[in-house]
Amino acid sequence: MDRELYRRLKARASLMGCRVTDAVQEAVKRWLEQGDKLVETEVDADNAAYERMKPVLLAEHRGKYAVFFSGRFAGVADSLKDACSMVRAAGALKALVVRVGEEEKAGGEWMWSSLELSTA
């Protein structure tokens, strides 16, 4: 640890009435907890990308299949088959495919790429 940083840490710990090790442990604990909140799964990233794109998709691509993977919008397809081809061609392991503007229907996962089916 940098000497100046350690000196400041030791002084602050002393003012707070605790040991340096206690202060470091508390700082690491908070840092890890904060990091856990920042970690986003690919599913979360895909859903967030969909939510950002939803107004445009509803205005311009109603009835088509919107494809998201790796936390980004990959494009639209006219059919589910074309959407699956898009995912396969990109080599994505998991994708969110949404039929834009349709009433929500039961979705599921496809074992070949764990496609998550949903509707807008």
C-alpha positions as CSV (number, residue, x, y, z in Angstrom):
1,M,0.0,0.0,0.0
2,D,1.2,3.5,-0.8
3,R,2.9,5.1,2.3
4,E,0.8,8.3,2.2
5,L,-2.4,6.3,1.8
6,Y,-1.5,4.1,4.7
7,R,-0.6,7.1,6.9
8,R,-4.0,8.7,6.2
9,L,-5.8,5.4,6.8
10,K,-4.0,5.0,10.1
11,A,-4.9,8.5,11.2
12,R,-8.6,8.1,10.3
13,A,-8.8,4.8,12.0
14,S,-7.3,6.3,15.1
15,L,-9.8,9.1,15.1
16,M,-12.6,6.6,14.7
17,G,-11.3,4.5,17.5
18,C,-10.6,1.4,15.5
19,R,-7.7,-0.6,14.2
20,V,-6.4,-0.3,10.7
21,T,-7.3,-3.9,9.9
22,D,-10.9,-3.2,11.0
23,A,-11.0,-0.1,8.7
24,V,-9.6,-2.0,5.8
25,Q,-12.0,-4.9,6.3
26,E,-15.0,-2.5,6.4
27,A,-13.7,-0.7,3.2
28,V,-13.3,-4.0,1.4
29,K,-16.7,-5.2,2.5
30,R,-18.4,-2.0,1.2
31,W,-16.4,-2.2,-2.1
32,L,-17.5,-5.7,-2.7
33,E,-21.1,-5.0,-1.9
34,Q,-21.0,-2.0,-4.3
35,G,-19.4,-4.2,-7.0
36,D,-22.2,-6.8,-6.6
37,K,-24.8,-4.1,-7.4
38,L,-22.9,-3.1,-10.5
39,V,-22.6,-6.6,-11.9
40,E,-25.1,-7.0,-14.7
41,T,-26.0,-10.4,-16.2
42,E,-26.3,-10.7,-19.9
43,V,-30.0,-11.2,-19.5
44,D,-30.2,-7.9,-17.6
45,A,-28.1,-6.2,-20.2
46,D,-30.3,-7.5,-23.0
47,N,-33.5,-6.5,-21.2
48,A,-32.1,-3.0,-20.5
49,A,-31.2,-2.6,-24.2
50,Y,-34.7,-3.7,-25.2
51,E,-36.2,-1.1,-22.8
52,R,-34.1,1.6,-24.3
53,M,-35.1,0.6,-27.9
54,K,-38.8,-0.1,-27.1
55,P,-40.2,3.2,-28.3
56,V,-38.4,3.1,-31.6
57,L,-39.3,-0.6,-32.1
58,L,-42.9,0.0,-31.4
59,A,-43.0,3.0,-33.8
60,E,-41.0,1.4,-36.7
61,H,-41.0,-2.4,-36.3
62,R,-44.3,-3.5,-34.9
63,G,-45.0,-7.2,-35.6
64,K,-41.3,-7.9,-36.3
65,Y,-38.8,-9.8,-34.2
66,A,-36.2,-7.6,-32.4
67,V,-33.0,-9.4,-31.5
68,F,-30.7,-8.5,-28.6
69,F,-27.5,-10.2,-27.4
70,S,-24.4,-9.2,-25.4
71,G,-26.4,-6.2,-24.1
72,R,-26.9,-4.7,-27.5
73,F,-29.6,-4.4,-30.2
74,A,-28.6,-6.7,-33.1
75,G,-31.4,-5.9,-35.5
76,V,-35.0,-6.9,-36.5
77,A,-36.2,-9.9,-38.5
78,D,-39.4,-10.6,-40.3
79,S,-39.8,-14.1,-38.8
80,L,-38.7,-16.1,-35.8
81,K,-36.7,-18.3,-38.1
82,D,-34.8,-15.3,-39.4
83,A,-34.2,-14.0,-35.9
84,C,-32.7,-17.4,-34.9
85,S,-30.5,-17.3,-38.0
86,M,-29.3,-13.9,-37.0
87,V,-28.3,-15.2,-33.5
88,R,-26.6,-18.3,-34.9
89,A,-24.7,-16.3,-37.5
90,A,-23.4,-14.0,-34.7
91,G,-22.4,-17.0,-32.6
92,A,-24.3,-15.7,-29.6
93,L,-24.8,-18.2,-26.8
94,K,-27.9,-16.4,-25.4
95,A,-30.2,-13.9,-27.0
96,L,-33.4,-12.1,-26.2
97,V,-35.9,-12.2,-29.1
98,V,-39.0,-10.0,-28.8
99,R,-42.0,-9.9,-31.1
100,V,-42.6,-6.2,-31.1
101,G,-46.1,-5.0,-30.1
102,E,-47.7,-8.4,-29.6
103,E,-49.6,-9.4,-26.5
104,E,-47.4,-11.3,-24.1
105,K,-47.5,-15.1,-24.7
106,A,-45.7,-17.9,-22.9
107,G,-42.0,-18.0,-23.7
108,G,-39.3,-20.5,-23.1
109,E,-35.7,-21.5,-23.7
110,W,-34.3,-23.3,-26.7
111,M,-31.5,-25.6,-25.7
112,W,-29.3,-24.8,-28.7
113,S,-28.7,-21.2,-27.7
114,S,-31.0,-20.6,-24.7
115,L,-33.1,-18.1,-26.6
116,E,-35.4,-16.3,-24.3
117,L,-38.7,-15.6,-26.0
118,S,-40.7,-12.6,-24.9
119,T,-43.0,-10.0,-26.5
120,A,-43.3,-6.3,-26.2
